[in-house]
Amino acid sequence: MGQRRIGQGSLAEALLRAGAGSNRRLERIAGLIDWAPMERLLAPLRAPTGRPGYPPLALFRALLLAQWYQLSDPGLEEALADRLSFRRFCGFGLDDGTPDETTLCRFRGALAERGLAGALFAELNRQLDARGLVLKAGTLIDATLVEAAVARPPLSEGEVSTKDPQAGFTRRGQRSFFGFKAHVAVDLGSDLIRDAVLTGADVGDSLAADGLIQGDEAAVFMDKAYDSAPRREALAEAGIADGIMHRGHARRPLTAWQRWMNTALAPIRGQVERTFGTLKRSYGWRRVRYRGLLRNGAHLHLLCTAMNLRRAERLLA
C-alpha cells in the first residue's frame, strides 16, 4: 500500500535527554484505548498508488490534537513540525516529515465524506463502555445553538443563505439566530457523550430527541421542551424511567406535583450544560468552522471523540 513508514528510531532520538518533550496527559491518552480497531476503520483512506501517504491513524491523532489545542490547519502543521510531544502522540519520529495544512484539510474532508468521524466516535464509545466507564444510570438529552461560519443573509434574501443553505434561522429569546444546532446525549455521572447529531438551527429540539435515547439507560432526562405524551409512553414501554420536565399550558397549568417534579429534575437535567460549556469555552465551538451539515457534523463527532478521550483519562487517573 502507498503508506510512509514513520516512527523509526534514529540517532537524533537516542541523543535526546530523558524526559525531553514529555506530555504525560497525551501519553496517558495514547495508552488509554486500543487504536487498532480505529486503524482498521481508517484503512480505506490509505493511498493505494502513487507517492506514499501518511498513515491515516497518525493524521487522525493529529486532528484530535487540533481539537484539544484549538489549532487551525496552518497552526497544526506548525505544531507538528515543532513540538516533540505532538510528534510522539501521532507516531512521528524526529527524522520524519510531517503533514502540511493541505494534507490535513483533505484528510478531514475524506473523514466527513465517508462518514468515518461518526464511526470512530462509536468505536471509542464501545471501548469505553467495555471498560465500565459508561454508567447508564441516565441519559441527559439537550441541544445547543452554534453560529454559522458565514454571515447571515440579508432580509432581502429571505431565510435561506446562498452561501450555506443548510444553516437555519431560529429565535433565542428576543434575538434571531442563524446557524446550526447540536443535539447531544450525555451519560449521567460520567459526563461522557454517548451520541450527537447536528441539524440546522431551525430544526426543533424535540425532533432529534428520540434518536438520542440509547435504550440501555435506566432513565432519560430532558427539559420541558421535550414534553410529549407519546415520548413518555415510549419510555414506559421500554422500561426507562421518565425524567422529562413538565410543560404547562394556558388551559392546563401545572399541578403542584408537576411543579415539585420539575424542581427535583432541574438540577439533574441541567448537568448537560457542563458539556455545552466545555464545547464552547474549552474547544472554542461557538461558531462552526465549515459550511454545510456534512463537514460540520463530522467536526462535531471529532470534538466529541476528543472530549470523551480527555474525560476518560480523568476518570481513570
C-alpha positions as CSV (number, residue, x, y, z in Angstrom):
1,M,0.0,0.0,0.0
2,G,1.1,3.6,-0.6
3,Q,2.0,4.5,3.0
4,R,5.0,6.1,4.6
5,R,6.8,4.3,7.4
6,I,7.1,6.6,10.4
7,G,8.4,6.4,14.0
8,Q,11.6,4.5,13.1
9,G,14.4,5.0,15.7
10,S,17.2,7.4,14.8
11,L,20.4,8.8,16.3
12,A,18.7,12.1,17.0
13,E,16.2,10.3,19.2
14,A,18.9,8.5,21.1
15,L,20.7,11.7,21.9
16,L,17.7,13.4,23.5
17,R,17.8,13.8,27.2
18,A,15.5,11.7,29.3
19,G,12.0,13.2,29.5
20,A,12.5,15.6,26.6
21,G,9.2,16.6,25.1
22,S,7.2,14.7,27.6
23,N,3.5,15.3,27.9
24,R,2.0,13.0,30.5
25,R,-1.6,13.6,29.5
26,L,-1.0,12.8,25.9
27,E,1.0,9.7,26.9
28,R,-1.9,8.5,29.1
29,I,-4.4,9.1,26.3
30,A,-2.3,7.3,23.8
31,G,-2.3,4.3,26.1
32,L,-5.9,4.6,27.1
33,I,-7.5,2.6,24.3
34,D,-6.8,0.0,21.6
35,W,-6.1,2.0,18.5
36,A,-6.0,-1.0,16.2
37,P,-9.8,-1.0,15.5
38,M,-9.7,2.7,14.6
39,E,-6.8,2.0,12.3
40,R,-8.9,-0.7,10.6
41,L,-11.8,1.8,10.2
42,L,-9.3,4.3,8.6
43,A,-7.8,1.7,6.2
44,P,-9.9,2.8,3.2
45,L,-8.2,6.2,3.4
46,R,-4.8,4.7,2.6
47,A,-3.4,5.7,-0.7
48,P,-3.3,2.6,-2.9
49,T,-1.0,4.0,-5.6
50,G,1.3,7.0,-6.2
51,R,3.6,8.6,-3.6
52,P,3.4,7.0,-0.1
53,G,0.9,8.9,2.1
54,Y,0.9,9.4,5.8
55,P,-0.6,6.7,7.9
56,P,-4.3,7.6,8.4
57,L,-4.1,6.9,12.2
58,A,-1.3,9.4,12.5
59,L,-3.4,12.0,10.7
60,F,-6.5,11.2,12.8
61,R,-4.5,11.7,16.0
62,A,-3.2,15.0,14.6
63,L,-6.9,16.1,14.2
64,L,-7.5,15.2,17.8
65,L,-4.6,17.5,18.8
66,A,-6.2,20.2,16.8
67,Q,-9.4,19.9,18.9
68,W,-7.6,19.8,22.3
69,Y,-5.4,22.8,21.5
70,Q,-7.8,24.8,19.2
71,L,-5.5,24.8,16.3
72,S,-6.2,25.7,12.7
73,D,-4.8,23.6,9.9
74,P,-1.8,26.0,9.5
75,G,-1.3,26.0,13.3
76,L,-1.5,22.3,13.4
77,E,1.1,22.0,10.6
78,E,3.5,24.3,12.5
79,A,2.9,22.5,15.9
80,L,3.6,19.0,14.4
81,A,6.8,20.3,12.9
82,D,7.9,22.0,16.1
83,R,6.5,20.1,19.2
84,L,8.1,16.8,20.2
85,S,5.2,15.7,22.3
86,F,2.8,16.2,19.3
87,R,5.1,14.2,17.0
88,R,5.2,11.4,19.5
89,F,1.5,11.3,20.1
90,C,0.9,10.9,16.3
91,G,3.8,8.4,15.9
92,F,6.3,10.6,14.0
93,G,10.0,10.3,14.7
94,L,12.4,13.2,14.8
95,D,13.6,12.4,11.3
96,D,10.1,12.0,9.8
97,G,8.4,14.6,7.7
98,T,5.0,15.8,9.0
99,P,1.8,16.7,7.0
100,D,1.2,20.2,5.7
101,E,-2.1,22.0,6.1
102,T,-3.4,20.9,2.7
103,T,-2.9,17.2,3.6
104,L,-4.7,17.7,6.9
105,C,-7.6,19.5,5.3
106,R,-8.0,16.8,2.6
107,F,-7.9,14.1,5.3
108,R,-10.6,15.8,7.4
109,G,-12.7,16.1,4.3
110,A,-12.3,12.4,3.5
111,L,-13.4,11.6,7.0
112,A,-16.6,13.5,6.5
113,E,-17.4,12.2,3.1
114,R,-17.0,8.6,4.1
115,G,-18.8,9.0,7.5
116,L,-15.8,7.8,9.3
117,A,-15.8,10.5,12.1
118,G,-19.0,9.1,13.4
119,A,-17.8,5.5,13.1
120,L,-14.6,6.4,15.0
121,F,-16.6,8.1,17.8
122,A,-18.8,5.0,18.1
123,E,-15.7,2.7,18.3
124,L,-14.3,4.8,21.1
125,N,-17.6,4.7,23.0
126,R,-17.7,0.9,22.5
127,Q,-14.3,0.6,24.2
128,L,-15.2,3.0,27.0
129,D,-18.4,1.0,27.6
130,A,-16.4,-2.2,27.7
131,R,-14.2,-0.7,30.4
132,G,-17.2,0.1,32.5
133,L,-16.9,3.9,32.2
134,V,-20.4,4.4,30.7
135,L,-22.6,4.2,33.8
136,K,-26.0,4.1,32.1
137,A,-27.8,5.4,35.2
138,G,-29.4,8.1,33.0
139,T,-29.0,9.9,29.7
140,L,-29.2,13.7,29.6
141,I,-30.6,15.0,26.3
142,D,-30.5,18.6,25.1
143,A,-29.4,20.9,22.3
144,T,-27.3,24.0,21.9
145,L,-27.0,26.6,19.1
146,V,-23.8,27.2,17.2
147,E,-23.4,30.1,14.8
148,A,-22.8,29.6,11.1
149,A,-19.4,30.1,9.6
150,V,-20.9,32.5,7.0
151,A,-22.6,35.8,7.6
152,R,-26.4,35.7,7.9
153,P,-28.2,36.5,4.7
154,P,-29.8,40.0,4.4
155,L,-33.6,40.2,4.9
156,S,-34.0,40.8,1.2
157,E,-32.8,37.3,0.5
158,G,-35.2,35.6,2.9
159,E,-34.2,32.9,5.4
160,V,-32.1,30.7,3.2
161,S,-28.4,31.6,2.7
162,T,-26.9,31.2,-0.7
163,K,-23.5,30.7,1.0
164,D,-24.7,27.9,3.3
165,P,-28.3,26.7,2.5
166,Q,-28.1,24.1,5.3
167,A,-27.7,26.7,8.1
168,G,-31.1,27.8,9.5
169,F,-32.8,30.6,11.5
170,T,-34.4,30.3,14.9
171,R,-35.1,32.6,17.8
172,R,-33.4,32.6,21.2
173,G,-35.4,34.8,23.5
174,Q,-36.0,38.1,21.6
175,R,-33.0,37.6,19.3
176,S,-32.8,35.9,15.9
177,F,-30.1,33.3,15.5
178,F,-28.6,31.9,12.3
179,G,-26.6,28.7,12.2
180,F,-26.7,25.1,13.4
181,K,-27.9,23.1,16.4
182,A,-26.0,20.3,18.1
183,H,-28.2,17.7,19.8
184,V,-26.4,15.5,22.3
185,A,-26.9,12.6,24.7
186,V,-24.7,12.7,27.8
187,D,-24.2,9.8,30.3
188,L,-25.3,10.9,33.8
189,G,-22.4,10.7,36.2
190,S,-19.5,10.1,33.8
191,D,-20.3,13.1,31.5
192,L,-19.3,11.0,28.5
193,I,-21.1,11.9,25.3
194,R,-22.9,8.9,24.0
195,D,-24.4,10.3,20.8
196,A,-24.5,13.6,18.9
197,V,-26.4,14.9,15.9
198,L,-26.1,18.2,14.0
199,T,-29.0,19.9,12.3
200,G,-29.9,23.3,11.1
201,A,-30.8,25.8,13.8
202,D,-34.4,25.7,12.6
203,V,-35.0,22.1,13.5
204,G,-36.9,21.7,16.7
205,D,-35.1,20.2,19.7
206,S,-37.8,17.5,20.1
207,L,-37.4,16.2,16.5
208,A,-33.9,14.8,17.2
209,A,-34.6,13.6,20.7
210,D,-36.0,10.1,20.2
211,G,-32.9,9.0,18.1
212,L,-30.6,10.0,21.0
213,I,-32.3,7.7,23.5
214,Q,-29.8,4.8,23.9
215,G,-32.2,2.1,25.1
216,D,-29.9,0.7,27.8
217,E,-30.1,3.6,30.3
218,A,-32.1,3.4,33.5
219,A,-33.6,6.9,32.9
220,V,-33.8,9.8,30.4
221,F,-33.7,13.4,31.5
222,M,-34.9,16.3,29.3
223,D,-36.2,19.8,29.8
224,K,-39.9,20.8,29.2
225,A,-39.4,21.5,25.5
226,Y,-39.3,17.7,25.0
227,D,-42.6,17.1,27.0
228,S,-44.9,14.9,24.9
229,A,-47.3,12.1,25.8
230,P,-46.1,9.7,23.1
231,R,-42.5,10.1,24.3
232,R,-43.4,9.4,27.9
233,E,-45.4,6.3,26.8
234,A,-42.5,5.1,24.7
235,L,-40.1,5.4,27.7
236,A,-42.6,3.5,29.9
237,E,-42.9,0.7,27.3
238,A,-39.1,0.4,27.1
239,G,-38.8,0.3,30.9
240,I,-36.9,3.5,31.1
241,A,-37.6,5.9,33.9
242,D,-39.2,9.2,32.7
243,G,-37.2,12.2,33.7
244,I,-38.8,14.7,31.3
245,M,-39.8,18.0,32.9
246,H,-43.4,19.1,32.6
247,R,-44.6,21.9,30.4
248,G,-47.7,23.9,31.5
249,H,-50.3,25.3,29.1
250,A,-52.7,28.3,29.4
251,R,-55.7,26.0,29.7
252,R,-53.9,23.3,31.7
253,P,-51.5,24.8,34.3
254,L,-49.0,22.6,36.1
255,T,-50.3,20.7,39.1
256,A,-48.5,21.0,42.5
257,W,-46.9,17.6,41.9
258,Q,-45.6,18.6,38.4
259,R,-44.1,21.7,39.8
260,W,-42.4,19.7,42.6
261,M,-41.2,17.2,40.0
262,N,-39.7,20.0,37.8
263,T,-37.9,21.4,40.8
264,A,-36.4,17.9,41.5
265,L,-35.5,17.2,37.9
266,A,-33.9,20.7,37.1
267,P,-30.5,20.2,38.7
268,I,-30.1,16.7,37.2
269,R,-31.1,17.7,33.7
270,G,-29.0,20.9,34.0
271,Q,-25.8,18.8,34.3
272,V,-25.8,18.6,30.4
273,E,-24.8,22.3,30.4
274,R,-21.3,21.3,31.5
275,T,-20.9,19.6,28.2
276,F,-22.0,22.6,26.3
277,G,-19.8,24.9,28.3
278,T,-16.8,22.7,27.6
279,L,-17.6,22.6,23.9
280,K,-17.8,26.4,23.7
281,R,-15.2,27.6,26.2
282,S,-12.5,24.9,26.1
283,Y,-12.9,23.9,22.5
284,G,-14.0,27.3,21.0
285,W,-17.1,25.9,19.3
286,R,-19.3,28.9,19.5
287,R,-19.2,29.1,15.7
288,V,-18.8,26.3,13.2
289,R,-15.7,26.2,11.0
290,Y,-17.1,24.9,7.8
291,R,-20.2,25.1,5.5
292,G,-22.9,22.6,5.5
293,L,-24.0,19.7,7.6
294,L,-21.6,17.1,6.3
295,R,-18.3,18.7,7.3
296,N,-19.7,20.3,10.5
297,G,-21.3,17.1,11.5
298,A,-18.0,15.3,11.2
299,H,-16.3,18.1,13.2
300,L,-18.9,17.6,15.9
301,H,-18.0,13.9,16.1
302,L,-14.3,14.8,16.2
303,L,-15.0,17.2,19.1
304,C,-17.0,14.5,20.9
305,T,-14.2,12.0,20.4
306,A,-11.6,14.4,21.8
307,M,-13.8,15.3,24.8
308,N,-14.5,11.7,25.6
309,L,-10.9,10.7,25.5
310,R,-9.9,13.5,27.9
311,R,-12.8,12.7,30.2
312,A,-11.9,9.0,30.2
313,E,-8.3,9.9,31.0
314,R,-9.5,11.9,34.0
315,L,-11.9,9.2,35.1
316,L,-9.1,6.6,35.1
317,A,-6.5,8.8,36.7
